[in-house]
Amino acid sequence: MISKAQLLSISNGGLRCKVKTFEGEILDNILILHPYGDASNPIIDKGSLVALFYPQGSKTSAFAVPYNPLLQPILEAGEKAVGNFAAGNKITFKKNGDIEISCSSALFSGLINAVGNINTGGVYKVDGVQVLKEQQPAIANPLAGLHELHAVVDLILITMRAHGFIAP
């Protein structure tokens, strides 16, 4: 049997809850099952809705799956979001391949500015190895001749090494 209820309170570190069914019945000590695991950080609070499941029709072994559509991130078909939605921190993987980062906590303070640029303190590292840093000066196009072409290739290699694109 399945029914809907309203969340009245949360206890036991977010693992149990007290609910009021739409029929007016109060059920306590209901196990909360998070639809994407408890690490998914769904936004649930007093007043959130829960879907109640009664295995074999027994209310004594019921469990609740919380949902509050007004507080969850709005996603289009094919998009995924991870993060701590309650704190306003999330990474959204858009269906066109873009990645959108939203944050509002001090954890990300200064990392992402108001227009969405990422400040990594001058360098960007992958597995502890620098792969990007500030933009390097422009390299002039070779004028003519093999000697000039070699000089430009040398400058390209120096710039790529400075950025970290290739090893020194």
Phi and psi in radians as a Rosetta constraint file:
Dihedral C 1 N 2 CA 2 C 2 CIRCULARHARMONIC -2.281 0.35
Dihedral N 2 CA 2 C 2 N 3 CIRCULARHARMONIC 2.415 0.35
Dihedral C 2 N 3 CA 3 C 3 CIRCULARHARMONIC -2.578 0.35
Dihedral N 3 CA 3 C 3 N 4 CIRCULARHARMONIC 3.030 0.35
Dihedral C 3 N 4 CA 4 C 4 CIRCULARHARMONIC -1.902 0.35
Dihedral N 4 CA 4 C 4 N 5 CIRCULARHARMONIC 2.671 0.35
Dihedral C 4 N 5 CA 5 C 5 CIRCULARHARMONIC -2.620 0.35
Dihedral N 5 CA 5 C 5 N 6 CIRCULARHARMONIC 2.948 0.35
Dihedral C 5 N 6 CA 6 C 6 CIRCULARHARMONIC -1.909 0.35
Dihedral N 6 CA 6 C 6 N 7 CIRCULARHARMONIC 2.374 0.35
Dihedral C 6 N 7 CA 7 C 7 CIRCULARHARMONIC -1.283 0.35
Dihedral N 7 CA 7 C 7 N 8 CIRCULARHARMONIC 2.215 0.35
Dihedral C 7 N 8 CA 8 C 8 CIRCULARHARMONIC -1.735 0.35
Dihedral N 8 CA 8 C 8 N 9 CIRCULARHARMONIC -0.703 0.35
Dihedral C 8 N 9 CA 9 C 9 CIRCULARHARMONIC -2.789 0.35
Dihedral N 9 CA 9 C 9 N 10 CIRCULARHARMONIC 2.792 0.35
Dihedral C 9 N 10 CA 10 C 10 CIRCULARHARMONIC -2.117 0.35
Dihedral N 10 CA 10 C 10 N 11 CIRCULARHARMONIC 2.429 0.35
Dihedral C 10 N 11 CA 11 C 11 CIRCULARHARMONIC -2.434 0.35
Dihedral N 11 CA 11 C 11 N 12 CIRCULARHARMONIC 3.121 0.35
Dihedral C 11 N 12 CA 12 C 12 CIRCULARHARMONIC 0.946 0.35
Dihedral N 12 CA 12 C 12 N 13 CIRCULARHARMONIC 0.832 0.35
Dihedral C 12 N 13 CA 13 C 13 CIRCULARHARMONIC 1.129 0.35
Dihedral N 13 CA 13 C 13 N 14 CIRCULARHARMONIC 0.511 0.35
Dihedral C 13 N 14 CA 14 C 14 CIRCULARHARMONIC 1.509 0.35
Dihedral N 14 CA 14 C 14 N 15 CIRCULARHARMONIC 0.161 0.35
Dihedral C 14 N 15 CA 15 C 15 CIRCULARHARMONIC -1.659 0.35
Dihedral N 15 CA 15 C 15 N 16 CIRCULARHARMONIC -0.381 0.35
Dihedral C 15 N 16 CA 16 C 16 CIRCULARHARMONIC -2.233 0.35
Dihedral N 16 CA 16 C 16 N 17 CIRCULARHARMONIC 2.777 0.35
Dihedral C 16 N 17 CA 17 C 17 CIRCULARHARMONIC -2.625 0.35
Dihedral N 17 CA 17 C 17 N 18 CIRCULARHARMONIC 2.897 0.35
Dihedral C 17 N 18 CA 18 C 18 CIRCULARHARMONIC -2.022 0.35
Dihedral N 18 CA 18 C 18 N 19 CIRCULARHARMONIC 2.313 0.35
Dihedral C 18 N 19 CA 19 C 19 CIRCULARHARMONIC -2.294 0.35
Dihedral N 19 CA 19 C 19 N 20 CIRCULARHARMONIC 2.802 0.35
Dihedral C 19 N 20 CA 20 C 20 CIRCULARHARMONIC -2.114 0.35
Dihedral N 20 CA 20 C 20 N 21 CIRCULARHARMONIC 2.056 0.35
Dihedral C 20 N 21 CA 21 C 21 CIRCULARHARMONIC -1.214 0.35
Dihedral N 21 CA 21 C 21 N 22 CIRCULARHARMONIC 2.845 0.35
Dihedral C 21 N 22 CA 22 C 22 CIRCULARHARMONIC -1.171 0.35
Dihedral N 22 CA 22 C 22 N 23 CIRCULARHARMONIC -0.256 0.35
Dihedral C 22 N 23 CA 23 C 23 CIRCULARHARMONIC -1.532 0.35
Dihedral N 23 CA 23 C 23 N 24 CIRCULARHARMONIC -0.041 0.35
Dihedral C 23 N 24 CA 24 C 24 CIRCULARHARMONIC 1.664 0.35
Dihedral N 24 CA 24 C 24 N 25 CIRCULARHARMONIC -0.003 0.35
Dihedral C 24 N 25 CA 25 C 25 CIRCULARHARMONIC -1.408 0.35
Dihedral N 25 CA 25 C 25 N 26 CIRCULARHARMONIC 2.374 0.35
Dihedral C 25 N 26 CA 26 C 26 CIRCULARHARMONIC -1.677 0.35
Dihedral N 26 CA 26 C 26 N 27 CIRCULARHARMONIC 2.188 0.35
Dihedral C 26 N 27 CA 27 C 27 CIRCULARHARMONIC -2.092 0.35
Dihedral N 27 CA 27 C 27 N 28 CIRCULARHARMONIC 2.353 0.35
Dihedral C 27 N 28 CA 28 C 28 CIRCULARHARMONIC -2.096 0.35
Dihedral N 28 CA 28 C 28 N 29 CIRCULARHARMONIC 2.796 0.35
Dihedral C 28 N 29 CA 29 C 29 CIRCULARHARMONIC 1.058 0.35
Dihedral N 29 CA 29 C 29 N 30 CIRCULARHARMONIC 0.693 0.35
Dihedral C 29 N 30 CA 30 C 30 CIRCULARHARMONIC -1.504 0.35
Dihedral N 30 CA 30 C 30 N 31 CIRCULARHARMONIC 2.301 0.35
Dihedral C 30 N 31 CA 31 C 31 CIRCULARHARMONIC -1.204 0.35
Dihedral N 31 CA 31 C 31 N 32 CIRCULARHARMONIC 2.279 0.35
Dihedral C 31 N 32 CA 32 C 32 CIRCULARHARMONIC -1.654 0.35
Dihedral N 32 CA 32 C 32 N 33 CIRCULARHARMONIC 2.188 0.35
Dihedral C 32 N 33 CA 33 C 33 CIRCULARHARMONIC -1.941 0.35
Dihedral N 33 CA 33 C 33 N 34 CIRCULARHARMONIC 2.119 0.35
Dihedral C 33 N 34 CA 34 C 34 CIRCULARHARMONIC -1.477 0.35
Dihedral N 34 CA 34 C 34 N 35 CIRCULARHARMONIC 2.310 0.35
Dihedral C 34 N 35 CA 35 C 35 CIRCULARHARMONIC -1.056 0.35
Dihedral N 35 CA 35 C 35 N 36 CIRCULARHARMONIC -0.467 0.35
Dihedral C 35 N 36 CA 36 C 36 CIRCULARHARMONIC -2.125 0.35
Dihedral N 36 CA 36 C 36 N 37 CIRCULARHARMONIC 0.467 0.35
Dihedral C 36 N 37 CA 37 C 37 CIRCULARHARMONIC 1.549 0.35
Dihedral N 37 CA 37 C 37 N 38 CIRCULARHARMONIC 2.700 0.35
Dihedral C 37 N 38 CA 38 C 38 CIRCULARHARMONIC -1.194 0.35
Dihedral N 38 CA 38 C 38 N 39 CIRCULARHARMONIC -0.240 0.35
Dihedral C 38 N 39 CA 39 C 39 CIRCULARHARMONIC -1.396 0.35
Dihedral N 39 CA 39 C 39 N 40 CIRCULARHARMONIC -0.096 0.35
Dihedral C 39 N 40 CA 40 C 40 CIRCULARHARMONIC -1.332 0.35
Dihedral N 40 CA 40 C 40 N 41 CIRCULARHARMONIC -0.176 0.35
Dihedral C 40 N 41 CA 41 C 41 CIRCULARHARMONIC 0.905 0.35
Dihedral N 41 CA 41 C 41 N 42 CIRCULARHARMONIC 0.890 0.35
Dihedral C 41 N 42 CA 42 C 42 CIRCULARHARMONIC -1.162 0.35
Dihedral N 42 CA 42 C 42 N 43 CIRCULARHARMONIC 2.619 0.35
Dihedral C 42 N 43 CA 43 C 43 CIRCULARHARMONIC -1.449 0.35
Dihedral N 43 CA 43 C 43 N 44 CIRCULARHARMONIC 1.953 0.35
Dihedral C 43 N 44 CA 44 C 44 CIRCULARHARMONIC -2.330 0.35
Dihedral N 44 CA 44 C 44 N 45 CIRCULARHARMONIC 2.454 0.35
Dihedral C 44 N 45 CA 45 C 45 CIRCULARHARMONIC -2.671 0.35
Dihedral N 45 CA 45 C 45 N 46 CIRCULARHARMONIC 3.098 0.35
Dihedral C 45 N 46 CA 46 C 46 CIRCULARHARMONIC -0.989 0.35
Dihedral N 46 CA 46 C 46 N 47 CIRCULARHARMONIC 2.248 0.35
Dihedral C 46 N 47 CA 47 C 47 CIRCULARHARMONIC 1.780 0.35
Dihedral N 47 CA 47 C 47 N 48 CIRCULARHARMONIC -0.248 0.35
Dihedral C 47 N 48 CA 48 C 48 CIRCULARHARMONIC -1.104 0.35
Dihedral N 48 CA 48 C 48 N 49 CIRCULARHARMONIC 2.727 0.35
Dihedral C 48 N 49 CA 49 C 49 CIRCULARHARMONIC -1.600 0.35
Dihedral N 49 CA 49 C 49 N 50 CIRCULARHARMONIC 2.658 0.35
Dihedral C 49 N 50 CA 50 C 50 CIRCULARHARMONIC -2.333 0.35
Dihedral N 50 CA 50 C 50 N 51 CIRCULARHARMONIC 2.550 0.35
Dihedral C 50 N 51 CA 51 C 51 CIRCULARHARMONIC -1.637 0.35
Dihedral N 51 CA 51 C 51 N 52 CIRCULARHARMONIC 2.139 0.35
Dihedral C 51 N 52 CA 52 C 52 CIRCULARHARMONIC -1.673 0.35
Dihedral N 52 CA 52 C 52 N 53 CIRCULARHARMONIC 2.311 0.35
Dihedral C 52 N 53 CA 53 C 53 CIRCULARHARMONIC -2.049 0.35
Dihedral N 53 CA 53 C 53 N 54 CIRCULARHARMONIC 2.282 0.35
Dihedral C 53 N 54 CA 54 C 54 CIRCULARHARMONIC -2.002 0.35
Dihedral N 54 CA 54 C 54 N 55 CIRCULARHARMONIC 1.689 0.35
Dihedral C 54 N 55 CA 55 C 55 CIRCULARHARMONIC -1.031 0.35
Dihedral N 55 CA 55 C 55 N 56 CIRCULARHARMONIC 2.227 0.35
Dihedral C 55 N 56 CA 56 C 56 CIRCULARHARMONIC 0.945 0.35
Dihedral N 56 CA 56 C 56 N 57 CIRCULARHARMONIC 0.517 0.35
Dihedral C 56 N 57 CA 57 C 57 CIRCULARHARMONIC 1.324 0.35
Dihedral N 57 CA 57 C 57 N 58 CIRCULARHARMONIC 0.113 0.35
Dihedral C 57 N 58 CA 58 C 58 CIRCULARHARMONIC -1.597 0.35
Dihedral N 58 CA 58 C 58 N 59 CIRCULARHARMONIC 2.120 0.35
Dihedral C 58 N 59 CA 59 C 59 CIRCULARHARMONIC -1.322 0.35
Dihedral N 59 CA 59 C 59 N 60 CIRCULARHARMONIC -0.316 0.35
Dihedral C 59 N 60 CA 60 C 60 CIRCULARHARMONIC -1.297 0.35
Dihedral N 60 CA 60 C 60 N 61 CIRCULARHARMONIC -0.338 0.35
Dihedral C 60 N 61 CA 61 C 61 CIRCULARHARMONIC -2.060 0.35
Dihedral N 61 CA 61 C 61 N 62 CIRCULARHARMONIC 0.495 0.35
Dihedral C 61 N 62 CA 62 C 62 CIRCULARHARMONIC -1.206 0.35
Dihedral N 62 CA 62 C 62 N 63 CIRCULARHARMONIC 2.707 0.35
Dihedral C 62 N 63 CA 63 C 63 CIRCULARHARMONIC -2.400 0.35
Dihedral N 63 CA 63 C 63 N 64 CIRCULARHARMONIC 2.741 0.35
Dihedral C 63 N 64 CA 64 C 64 CIRCULARHARMONIC -2.115 0.35
Dihedral N 64 CA 64 C 64 N 65 CIRCULARHARMONIC 2.444 0.35
Dihedral C 64 N 65 CA 65 C 65 CIRCULARHARMONIC -1.990 0.35
Dihedral N 65 CA 65 C 65 N 66 CIRCULARHARMONIC 1.922 0.35
Dihedral C 65 N 66 CA 66 C 66 CIRCULARHARMONIC -1.318 0.35
Dihedral N 66 CA 66 C 66 N 67 CIRCULARHARMONIC 2.610 0.35
Dihedral C 66 N 67 CA 67 C 67 CIRCULARHARMONIC -2.733 0.35
Dihedral N 67 CA 67 C 67 N 68 CIRCULARHARMONIC 2.531 0.35
Dihedral C 67 N 68 CA 68 C 68 CIRCULARHARMONIC -2.536 0.35
Dihedral N 68 CA 68 C 68 N 69 CIRCULARHARMONIC 1.519 0.35
Dihedral C 68 N 69 CA 69 C 69 CIRCULARHARMONIC -0.971 0.35
Dihedral N 69 CA 69 C 69 N 70 CIRCULARHARMONIC -0.491 0.35
Dihedral C 69 N 70 CA 70 C 70 CIRCULARHARMONIC -1.283 0.35
Dihedral N 70 CA 70 C 70 N 71 CIRCULARHARMONIC -0.373 0.35
Dihedral C 70 N 71 CA 71 C 71 CIRCULARHARMONIC -1.776 0.35
Dihedral N 71 CA 71 C 71 N 72 CIRCULARHARMONIC -0.229 0.35
Dihedral C 71 N 72 CA 72 C 72 CIRCULARHARMONIC -1.413 0.35
Dihedral N 72 CA 72 C 72 N 73 CIRCULARHARMONIC 2.743 0.35
Dihedral C 72 N 73 CA 73 C 73 CIRCULARHARMONIC -1.125 0.35
Dihedral N 73 CA 73 C 73 N 74 CIRCULARHARMONIC 2.524 0.35
Dihedral C 73 N 74 CA 74 C 74 CIRCULARHARMONIC -1.533 0.35
Dihedral N 74 CA 74 C 74 N 75 CIRCULARHARMONIC 2.087 0.35
Dihedral C 74 N 75 CA 75 C 75 CIRCULARHARMONIC -2.161 0.35
Dihedral N 75 CA 75 C 75 N 76 CIRCULARHARMONIC 2.589 0.35
Dihedral C 75 N 76 CA 76 C 76 CIRCULARHARMONIC -1.586 0.35
Dihedral N 76 CA 76 C 76 N 77 CIRCULARHARMONIC 2.855 0.35
Dihedral C 76 N 77 CA 77 C 77 CIRCULARHARMONIC -0.965 0.35
Dihedral N 77 CA 77 C 77 N 78 CIRCULARHARMONIC 2.320 0.35
Dihedral C 77 N 78 CA 78 C 78 CIRCULARHARMONIC 1.579 0.35
Dihedral N 78 CA 78 C 78 N 79 CIRCULARHARMONIC -0.050 0.35
Dihedral C 78 N 79 CA 79 C 79 CIRCULARHARMONIC -1.730 0.35
Dihedral N 79 CA 79 C 79 N 80 CIRCULARHARMONIC 2.672 0.35
Dihedral C 79 N 80 CA 80 C 80 CIRCULARHARMONIC -2.289 0.35
Dihedral N 80 CA 80 C 80 N 81 CIRCULARHARMONIC 2.602 0.35
Dihedral C 80 N 81 CA 81 C 81 CIRCULARHARMONIC -2.392 0.35
Dihedral N 81 CA 81 C 81 N 82 CIRCULARHARMONIC 2.443 0.35
Dihedral C 81 N 82 CA 82 C 82 CIRCULARHARMONIC -2.287 0.35
Dihedral N 82 CA 82 C 82 N 83 CIRCULARHARMONIC 2.697 0.35
Dihedral C 82 N 83 CA 83 C 83 CIRCULARHARMONIC 2.465 0.35
Dihedral N 83 CA 83 C 83 N 84 CIRCULARHARMONIC -2.955 0.35
Dihedral C 83 N 84 CA 84 C 84 CIRCULARHARMONIC -1.800 0.35
Dihedral N 84 CA 84 C 84 N 85 CIRCULARHARMONIC 1.576 0.35
Dihedral C 84 N 85 CA 85 C 85 CIRCULARHARMONIC -1.101 0.35
Dihedral N 85 CA 85 C 85 N 86 CIRCULARHARMONIC -0.599 0.35
Dihedral C 85 N 86 CA 86 C 86 CIRCULARHARMONIC -1.080 0.35
Dihedral N 86 CA 86 C 86 N 87 CIRCULARHARMONIC -0.586 0.35
Dihedral C 86 N 87 CA 87 C 87 CIRCULARHARMONIC -1.589 0.35
Dihedral N 87 CA 87 C 87 N 88 CIRCULARHARMONIC -0.068 0.35
Dihedral C 87 N 88 CA 88 C 88 CIRCULARHARMONIC 1.446 0.35
Dihedral N 88 CA 88 C 88 N 89 CIRCULARHARMONIC 0.266 0.35
Dihedral C 88 N 89 CA 89 C 89 CIRCULARHARMONIC -1.854 0.35
Dihedral N 89 CA 89 C 89 N 90 CIRCULARHARMONIC 2.102 0.35
Dihedral C 89 N 90 CA 90 C 90 CIRCULARHARMONIC -2.703 0.35
Dihedral N 90 CA 90 C 90 N 91 CIRCULARHARMONIC 2.726 0.35
Dihedral C 90 N 91 CA 91 C 91 CIRCULARHARMONIC -2.072 0.35
Dihedral N 91 CA 91 C 91 N 92 CIRCULARHARMONIC 2.161 0.35
Dihedral C 91 N 92 CA 92 C 92 CIRCULARHARMONIC -1.931 0.35
Dihedral N 92 CA 92 C 92 N 93 CIRCULARHARMONIC 2.218 0.35
Dihedral C 92 N 93 CA 93 C 93 CIRCULARHARMONIC -1.689 0.35
Dihedral N 93 CA 93 C 93 N 94 CIRCULARHARMONIC 1.835 0.35
Dihedral C 93 N 94 CA 94 C 94 CIRCULARHARMONIC -1.315 0.35
Dihedral N 94 CA 94 C 94 N 95 CIRCULARHARMONIC 2.728 0.35
Dihedral C 94 N 95 CA 95 C 95 CIRCULARHARMONIC -1.207 0.35
Dihedral N 95 CA 95 C 95 N 96 CIRCULARHARMONIC -0.347 0.35
Dihedral C 95 N 96 CA 96 C 96 CIRCULARHARMONIC -1.503 0.35
Dihedral N 96 CA 96 C 96 N 97 CIRCULARHARMONIC 0.037 0.35
Dihedral C 96 N 97 CA 97 C 97 CIRCULARHARMONIC 1.743 0.35
Dihedral N 97 CA 97 C 97 N 98 CIRCULARHARMONIC -0.202 0.35
Dihedral C 97 N 98 CA 98 C 98 CIRCULARHARMONIC -1.209 0.35
Dihedral N 98 CA 98 C 98 N 99 CIRCULARHARMONIC 2.708 0.35
Dihedral C 98 N 99 CA 99 C 99 CIRCULARHARMONIC -2.089 0.35
Dihedral N 99 CA 99 C 99 N 100 CIRCULARHARMONIC 2.172 0.35
Dihedral C 99 N 100 CA 100 C 100 CIRCULARHARMONIC -1.951 0.35
Dihedral N 100 CA 100 C 100 N 101 CIRCULARHARMONIC 2.241 0.35
Dihedral C 100 N 101 CA 101 C 101 CIRCULARHARMONIC -1.968 0.35
Dihedral N 101 CA 101 C 101 N 102 CIRCULARHARMONIC 2.205 0.35
Dihedral C 101 N 102 CA 102 C 102 CIRCULARHARMONIC -2.146 0.35
Dihedral N 102 CA 102 C 102 N 103 CIRCULARHARMONIC 2.401 0.35
Dihedral C 102 N 103 CA 103 C 103 CIRCULARHARMONIC -2.630 0.35
Dihedral N 103 CA 103 C 103 N 104 CIRCULARHARMONIC 2.657 0.35
Dihedral C 103 N 104 CA 104 C 104 CIRCULARHARMONIC -2.466 0.35
Dihedral N 104 CA 104 C 104 N 105 CIRCULARHARMONIC 0.013 0.35
Dihedral C 104 N 105 CA 105 C 105 CIRCULARHARMONIC -1.724 0.35
Dihedral N 105 CA 105 C 105 N 106 CIRCULARHARMONIC 2.867 0.35
Dihedral C 105 N 106 CA 106 C 106 CIRCULARHARMONIC -1.108 0.35
Dihedral N 106 CA 106 C 106 N 107 CIRCULARHARMONIC -0.366 0.35
Dihedral C 106 N 107 CA 107 C 107 CIRCULARHARMONIC -0.977 0.35
Dihedral N 107 CA 107 C 107 N 108 CIRCULARHARMONIC -0.661 0.35
Dihedral C 107 N 108 CA 108 C 108 CIRCULARHARMONIC -1.809 0.35
Dihedral N 108 CA 108 C 108 N 109 CIRCULARHARMONIC 0.166 0.35
Dihedral C 108 N 109 CA 109 C 109 CIRCULARHARMONIC -0.993 0.35
Dihedral N 109 CA 109 C 109 N 110 CIRCULARHARMONIC 2.186 0.35
Dihedral C 109 N 110 CA 110 C 110 CIRCULARHARMONIC 1.468 0.35
Dihedral N 110 CA 110 C 110 N 111 CIRCULARHARMONIC -0.238 0.35
Dihedral C 110 N 111 CA 111 C 111 CIRCULARHARMONIC -1.320 0.35
Dihedral N 111 CA 111 C 111 N 112 CIRCULARHARMONIC -0.721 0.35
Dihedral C 111 N 112 CA 112 C 112 CIRCULARHARMONIC -2.120 0.35
Dihedral N 112 CA 112 C 112 N 113 CIRCULARHARMONIC 2.189 0.35
Dihedral C 112 N 113 CA 113 C 113 CIRCULARHARMONIC -1.508 0.35
Dihedral N 113 CA 113 C 113 N 114 CIRCULARHARMONIC -3.110 0.35
Dihedral C 113 N 114 CA 114 C 114 CIRCULARHARMONIC -1.094 0.35
Dihedral N 114 CA 114 C 114 N 115 CIRCULARHARMONIC -0.448 0.35
Dihedral C 114 N 115 CA 115 C 115 CIRCULARHARMONIC -1.747 0.35
Dihedral N 115 CA 115 C 115 N 116 CIRCULARHARMONIC 0.171 0.35
Dihedral C 115 N 116 CA 116 C 116 CIRCULARHARMONIC 1.583 0.35
Dihedral N 116 CA 116 C 116 N 117 CIRCULARHARMONIC 0.112 0.35
Dihedral C 116 N 117 CA 117 C 117 CIRCULARHARMONIC -1.359 0.35
Dihedral N 117 CA 117 C 117 N 118 CIRCULARHARMONIC 2.488 0.35
Dihedral C 117 N 118 CA 118 C 118 CIRCULARHARMONIC -1.644 0.35
Dihedral N 118 CA 118 C 118 N 119 CIRCULARHARMONIC 2.229 0.35
Dihedral C 118 N 119 CA 119 C 119 CIRCULARHARMONIC -1.814 0.35
Dihedral N 119 CA 119 C 119 N 120 CIRCULARHARMONIC 1.904 0.35
Dihedral C 119 N 120 CA 120 C 120 CIRCULARHARMONIC -1.834 0.35
Dihedral N 120 CA 120 C 120 N 121 CIRCULARHARMONIC 0.292 0.35
Dihedral C 120 N 121 CA 121 C 121 CIRCULARHARMONIC 1.345 0.35
Dihedral N 121 CA 121 C 121 N 122 CIRCULARHARMONIC 0.469 0.35
Dihedral C 121 N 122 CA 122 C 122 CIRCULARHARMONIC 1.761 0.35
Dihedral N 122 CA 122 C 122 N 123 CIRCULARHARMONIC -0.430 0.35
Dihedral C 122 N 123 CA 123 C 123 CIRCULARHARMONIC -2.409 0.35
Dihedral N 123 CA 123 C 123 N 124 CIRCULARHARMONIC 2.751 0.35
Dihedral C 123 N 124 CA 124 C 124 CIRCULARHARMONIC -2.115 0.35
Dihedral N 124 CA 124 C 124 N 125 CIRCULARHARMONIC 2.225 0.35
Dihedral C 124 N 125 CA 125 C 125 CIRCULARHARMONIC -2.050 0.35
Dihedral N 125 CA 125 C 125 N 126 CIRCULARHARMONIC 2.558 0.35
Dihedral C 125 N 126 CA 126 C 126 CIRCULARHARMONIC -2.139 0.35
Dihedral N 126 CA 126 C 126 N 127 CIRCULARHARMONIC 2.126 0.35
Dihedral C 126 N 127 CA 127 C 127 CIRCULARHARMONIC 0.898 0.35
Dihedral N 127 CA 127 C 127 N 128 CIRCULARHARMONIC 0.684 0.35
Dihedral C 127 N 128 CA 128 C 128 CIRCULARHARMONIC 1.391 0.35
Dihedral N 128 CA 128 C 128 N 129 CIRCULARHARMONIC 0.001 0.35
Dihedral C 128 N 129 CA 129 C 129 CIRCULARHARMONIC -1.877 0.35
Dihedral N 129 CA 129 C 129 N 130 CIRCULARHARMONIC 2.200 0.35
Dihedral C 129 N 130 CA 130 C 130 CIRCULARHARMONIC -1.111 0.35
Dihedral N 130 CA 130 C 130 N 131 CIRCULARHARMONIC 2.257 0.35
Dihedral C 130 N 131 CA 131 C 131 CIRCULARHARMONIC -2.118 0.35
Dihedral N 131 CA 131 C 131 N 132 CIRCULARHARMONIC -0.247 0.35
Dihedral C 131 N 132 CA 132 C 132 CIRCULARHARMONIC -2.566 0.35
Dihedral N 132 CA 132 C 132 N 133 CIRCULARHARMONIC 2.617 0.35
Dihedral C 132 N 133 CA 133 C 133 CIRCULARHARMONIC -2.617 0.35
Dihedral N 133 CA 133 C 133 N 134 CIRCULARHARMONIC -2.852 0.35
Dihedral C 133 N 134 CA 134 C 134 CIRCULARHARMONIC -1.038 0.35
Dihedral N 134 CA 134 C 134 N 135 CIRCULARHARMONIC 2.752 0.35
Dihedral C 134 N 135 CA 135 C 135 CIRCULARHARMONIC -1.092 0.35
Dihedral N 135 CA 135 C 135 N 136 CIRCULARHARMONIC 2.393 0.35
Dihedral C 135 N 136 CA 136 C 136 CIRCULARHARMONIC -1.548 0.35
Dihedral N 136 CA 136 C 136 N 137 CIRCULARHARMONIC 2.855 0.35
Dihedral C 136 N 137 CA 137 C 137 CIRCULARHARMONIC -1.106 0.35
Dihedral N 137 CA 137 C 137 N 138 CIRCULARHARMONIC 2.727 0.35
Dihedral C 137 N 138 CA 138 C 138 CIRCULARHARMONIC -1.105 0.35
Dihedral N 138 CA 138 C 138 N 139 CIRCULARHARMONIC 2.663 0.35
Dihedral C 138 N 139 CA 139 C 139 CIRCULARHARMONIC -1.977 0.35
Dihedral N 139 CA 139 C 139 N 140 CIRCULARHARMONIC 2.179 0.35
Dihedral C 139 N 140 CA 140 C 140 CIRCULARHARMONIC -1.214 0.35
Dihedral N 140 CA 140 C 140 N 141 CIRCULARHARMONIC 2.586 0.35
Dihedral C 140 N 141 CA 141 C 141 CIRCULARHARMONIC -1.180 0.35
Dihedral N 141 CA 141 C 141 N 142 CIRCULARHARMONIC 2.531 0.35
Dihedral C 141 N 142 CA 142 C 142 CIRCULARHARMONIC -1.144 0.35
Dihedral N 142 CA 142 C 142 N 143 CIRCULARHARMONIC 2.424 0.35
Dihedral C 142 N 143 CA 143 C 143 CIRCULARHARMONIC -1.316 0.35
Dihedral N 143 CA 143 C 143 N 144 CIRCULARHARMONIC -1.061 0.35
Dihedral C 143 N 144 CA 144 C 144 CIRCULARHARMONIC -2.954 0.35
Dihedral N 144 CA 144 C 144 N 145 CIRCULARHARMONIC 2.726 0.35
Dihedral C 144 N 145 CA 145 C 145 CIRCULARHARMONIC 1.553 0.35
Dihedral N 145 CA 145 C 145 N 146 CIRCULARHARMONIC 2.741 0.35
Dihedral C 145 N 146 CA 146 C 146 CIRCULARHARMONIC -1.212 0.35
Dihedral N 146 CA 146 C 146 N 147 CIRCULARHARMONIC -0.641 0.35
Dihedral C 146 N 147 CA 147 C 147 CIRCULARHARMONIC -1.079 0.35
Dihedral N 147 CA 147 C 147 N 148 CIRCULARHARMONIC -0.801 0.35
Dihedral C 147 N 148 CA 148 C 148 CIRCULARHARMONIC -1.126 0.35
Dihedral N 148 CA 148 C 148 N 149 CIRCULARHARMONIC -0.686 0.35
Dihedral C 148 N 149 CA 149 C 149 CIRCULARHARMONIC -1.086 0.35
Dihedral N 149 CA 149 C 149 N 150 CIRCULARHARMONIC -0.757 0.35
Dihedral C 149 N 150 CA 150 C 150 CIRCULARHARMONIC -1.071 0.35
Dihedral N 150 CA 150 C 150 N 151 CIRCULARHARMONIC -0.706 0.35
Dihedral C 150 N 151 CA 151 C 151 CIRCULARHARMONIC -1.105 0.35
Dihedral N 151 CA 151 C 151 N 152 CIRCULARHARMONIC -0.697 0.35
Dihedral C 151 N 152 CA 152 C 152 CIRCULARHARMONIC -1.206 0.35
Dihedral N 152 CA 152 C 152 N 153 CIRCULARHARMONIC -0.721 0.35
Dihedral C 152 N 153 CA 153 C 153 CIRCULARHARMONIC -1.082 0.35
Dihedral N 153 CA 153 C 153 N 154 CIRCULARHARMONIC -0.718 0.35
Dihedral C 153 N 154 CA 154 C 154 CIRCULARHARMONIC -1.030 0.35
Dihedral N 154 CA 154 C 154 N 155 CIRCULARHARMONIC -0.778 0.35
Dihedral C 154 N 155 CA 155 C 155 CIRCULARHARMONIC -1.113 0.35
Dihedral N 155 CA 155 C 155 N 156 CIRCULARHARMONIC -0.673 0.35
Dihedral C 155 N 156 CA 156 C 156 CIRCULARHARMONIC -1.097 0.35
Dihedral N 156 CA 156 C 156 N 157 CIRCULARHARMONIC -0.772 0.35
Dihedral C 156 N 157 CA 157 C 157 CIRCULARHARMONIC -1.135 0.35
Dihedral N 157 CA 157 C 157 N 158 CIRCULARHARMONIC -0.726 0.35
Dihedral C 157 N 158 CA 158 C 158 CIRCULARHARMONIC -1.058 0.35
Dihedral N 158 CA 158 C 158 N 159 CIRCULARHARMONIC -0.790 0.35
Dihedral C 158 N 159 CA 159 C 159 CIRCULARHARMONIC -1.116 0.35
Dihedral N 159 CA 159 C 159 N 160 CIRCULARHARMONIC -0.760 0.35
Dihedral C 159 N 160 CA 160 C 160 CIRCULARHARMONIC -1.106 0.35
Dihedral N 160 CA 160 C 160 N 161 CIRCULARHARMONIC -0.667 0.35
Dihedral C 160 N 161 CA 161 C 161 CIRCULARHARMONIC -1.189 0.35
Dihedral N 161 CA 161 C 161 N 162 CIRCULARHARMONIC -0.712 0.35
Dihedral C 161 N 162 CA 162 C 162 CIRCULARHARMONIC -1.068 0.35
Dihedral N 162 CA 162 C 162 N 163 CIRCULARHARMONIC -0.691 0.35
Dihedral C 162 N 163 CA 163 C 163 CIRCULARHARMONIC -1.255 0.35
Dihedral N 163 CA 163 C 163 N 164 CIRCULARHARMONIC -0.531 0.35
Dihedral C 163 N 164 CA 164 C 164 CIRCULARHARMONIC 1.777 0.35
Dihedral N 164 CA 164 C 164 N 165 CIRCULARHARMONIC 0.069 0.35
Dihedral C 164 N 165 CA 165 C 165 CIRCULARHARMONIC -1.087 0.35
Dihedral N 165 CA 165 C 165 N 166 CIRCULARHARMONIC -0.626 0.35
Dihedral C 165 N 166 CA 166 C 166 CIRCULARHARMONIC -2.268 0.35
Dihedral N 166 CA 166 C 166 N 167 CIRCULARHARMONIC 2.731 0.35
Dihedral C 166 N 167 CA 167 C 167 CIRCULARHARMONIC -1.182 0.35
Dihedral N 167 CA 167 C 167 N 168 CIRCULARHARMONIC 2.642 0.35
